[in-house]
Amino acid sequence: GAIGNAIILAARLSADAGPGEILIAQRTFASAEDAIEANFAGDRTVKGFSRPVATYAVTGSVGRETAASMVSSAPGAGPTIGEPGETASP
């Protein structure tokens, strides 16, 4: 489904990113462009997707809130991956 595709795409872009780099898809950038700074990183061929994916490299946040803090403070949001104190469930 659509949610599964988004998760798969995020995982693939994460795997393709270089050290210290955060790659996001165009739809994610469009949703977060008021909170983050990013540069177009090109169209990438991504395994499992029939068309190239427009990607952006996140370079920073805008204003005082970081994108991660905005996501983690959203109503109903759970812990952010990599958040201190996070534990995996079996």
Secondary structure, 3 states (H helix, E strand, C coil): CHHHHHHHHHHHHHHHCCCCCCEEEHHHHHHHCCCEEEEEEEEECCCCCCCCEEEEEEEEECCCCCHHHHHHCCCCCCCCCCCCCCCCCC
